[in-house]
Structures are given as structure tokens and as C-alpha cells.
Amino acid sequence: MNVNAKTTKNQVKKQNSSINVLSNEEISRKIEVIENSLKASTWRELETRGKFEKNDKLTFISDDMLIVGCDIGSETHYIRAIDTRGRELSKEAFGFSNNKEGFISAKAWVLDIAAKNDKKQVVLGLEPTGHYWFALAAWMVSNGISVVQVNPYAVKQSKEIEDNSQLKDDRKDPKLIANLVKDGNYGMPYLPEKLYAELRRLSMFRDQLTADRIRNINRLHREMKIYFPEYMDALGKIDGAFALEVLKTAPMPTDMTALGEEGLRDIWHKAKLRGRGYSRAKDIIRYAKASVGLTDGTDAGREAVKWFASQIVKLDEQLRKVEEMLHKKCMEIPHAENIIEINGVGENILAGILAEMGDISRFDDVKEIQKLSGLSLVACSSGKHKGQTKISHRGRKRLRYWLFQGAKSAVSHADEFKQLHMYYTTRAVNPLKKMQSLIVIACKILRIIYTILKTGTKYDPEKMLKDIKRQGNTGMPTAA
């Protein structure tokens, strides 16, 4: 009996092993079929043919689609897979590295689950974390896997729905993200392409250089306050060309006194500077002789001031080069030259707006861009309580920044926007505060830019003023 039992057991093992081999072969064939039929959908296919609303998003997630949630990390990403009913198809989170080998292993893992569960397409949902997701999204799309993104705030708010726990970690988040995608709570990621990618990168580089310049100026102010407290009266604008040339050579009051007036003028002459700065040499020497700055530690302070001044000069030169490139790229966008006709909206501001906004063809309405910039209005009202209406502040803060800068500049330089600002702040019915008026004008400038880029029309200040809806009997003069 024991011998027969052992024989039967061995036969069952052999049969099971043959079944497993056959199953593996079938799975391999299914994986090959799925891989050949994968087709990634991007914003270009889904958002440029009308609005991609909630119902459209739910329709896009079909029953034969595997939903994969991905939690992005700097070095390691984690993914989990579910179906359209929310049932988890993966036993545990799968971690992979942020490199090609890791991406290939993640795709193999996803295809294996898809084949075992008769899924034909794959969508990868992710929570955009800094810049770490760029490479993964681009690689997945190029390999036929659709990529969507969920709002990090939505992930944070839904963390207790999963297990009634406040826990939020790399292994729990992927399932939360996948469930948000299943319910249609996602958006299509946009990575700028070609000209817009160049604009975005140059604009970011300009912002980084500007931040470095401000940082070095603040550090320079600190050093000068210690060793030459009278520097503002003596040098005037510390980041001006004349002041920086002096500080690069003679950073301490004793150094300036040793050079004398002629020595300072010789520094400016060698730097080929022109202007009224030469007349300041006498005041600089006078203040330097009477300075009450510290005299201890001047050797270290001297080197620090020289270094900060040299860095500011280098950054100024680099900023000029980057801005020239940025302006050139900006003018390659069709009809961008028409926007420059708006007084106050110069090349710097326009380049910042276009770099942050990206390809205009992905928007069906200007309100979508307004929402993207965080300038859309929101109110909190319930019953008899009516809260104050404010802008959302959600979206691309740099786009909001450049639109606001454009509004301030236009109000300062363009007569039609000056009149518009005065009308909004002084009208009889619902007058706006100055800041509110600038936000309204920023939205108006956005609508003008959108119309010009879409239609190629010329900017007409008179038409712009006539299109304004007036409240009450308060009139508004037309543009001269």
C-alpha cells in the first residue's frame, strides 16, 4: 500500500509539473500577444478632441484594462495592480529601480499579471513627485503603456478609506493611486515637447540663476554691513556695475582708501564702463575713510566679498545669454509677435507665460488655463453662510506669477489697462480692491494671449475696452 501510494504521489507530481510547463507556455504566448497590442494614449489623443471630462475618464478605463498604481521615489518606485472592480491582482507591492533595467522588470511584472487575468491594455497611474517621474512616464508611454496622474492631495485624503488607518507609505500608496484611477479621478500628464520643452527648460534655468543671484546679493549685503556699514551711501546700488567692479578689486574700506579717487576711476575705465558713476568716486573715498566697520577678520571678509561680487557678475552675464535664447525660442511660436504689441507685456514676461502654459492646442477653453494657473475663483458657502470668494492658488504657481507680473506691468505702461484698473477700483457697483483688480486684469491678459495664439488676430486696445462688461451707470473712457 505504501509503495502504491508513493507511486501515485509521484505520478501526480509529474502531471502537475507538465501542467505548470504548459501554463507557462500559454502565459508566454499571451504576454507576447498583449505586448504587441499595447497602445498608449496621451493628452494629444484624449484632450485635443474636446473636453476630457469625468464620464470620458471612466469610459477610458475599460473592463479589459489592468490598472497599475505607482508610488514614485527618488531611487525606487513601487507598483500594485487592480482590476476595474478594485480587486487587487498582485499579492504585494513590486519595487523597481529608477533606471532602464528597473523599468523593464516592472513592465515584465505588469504583463505577467495582465496575461494571468485576461487583460489586454495597461494604464499606469502615478502621483507626480518632483521630477522623478519624468523618465518613467516617457519610457512607459514609448512602450505602449498609458500613463495618467492623480492629485497628491487626493491620495492624502483617501489614505484612511483603504484600511481605516492614517498610515501612508510606499507600499500602501500604489493601491490608493490605482483606486483613484479606477474611479476616474485622474488627469493626463503633460510633458512639453520640442520647442515647448526648450522654453520650459530655459525658463526654469533662468529662475534658478535669478535665485542664485538674489542669494549672493543677500550674502554680500551681510558682509558689507559688518565691514563697511556705510556702503549704501558710498556705493549706491550694490549690484550695479560700478559697485561690483570696485568690490571685485577693493572690497574693504582700507582697500578703497589706498586706491584713492583716481584708482577707482581707473578700475571703471579698464572695465569700459560708461555713465555718471565716475562722479561717485569722491563720495566712496570719503565714506571709506570715516567707516566704523570691523577691522578684525578682514582677510576672510575680503575674500568673501570678492567671491560674491564675482559670482554676481558671472550670473548677470549668464542670465543675459539665457534670456537671449529664451526670447529667440519664444518668437518661434506662431503669432507670439502679436502679443508683444501689448504695452508692458515684454519678451521676458511673455516667455515666462508661454513656457509654463505649454502647447496651446491641448486647451479647449481659456478657463482651463485659468484653472491651471490657480486663478480660478472658489467660494465656501453653506446655508446662510457665504464665504469670501478667492482664487484657488492650485496649479502652476510660476504661470500665476508671470501672469500677475504681466498685469502689474501692463497697468504701469499701457493706457488702456490703466483705465481698466481705475474702472475696476472705482466703479459704483462692487468696486474691487487693487489686488483683486490686478488679478482680474491678469485673467484678461490671459484671455487676450489665448485668443491671439488660437486665431492669430492682432491686438486692438479699443476692442479690448469695448468688450468689458460694465456694471451700473459708471462709464469708462475708451482708449486714446
PyMOL commands that set and color helices and strands:
alter all, ss='L'
color gray80, all
select helices_A, chain A and resi 2-37+43-46+54-60+100-116+134-142+152-157+159-163+173-182+194-227+231-235+241-249+253-270+276-289+298-330+336-339+347-357+360-362+366-373+397-413+415-426+434-455+461-466
alter helices_A, ss='H'
color red, helices_A
select strands_A, chain A and resi 65-71+76-82+94-97+121-126+146-149+377-378+381-382+385-386+390-391
alter strands_A, ss='S'
color yellow, strands_A
deselect
rebuild
show_as cartoon
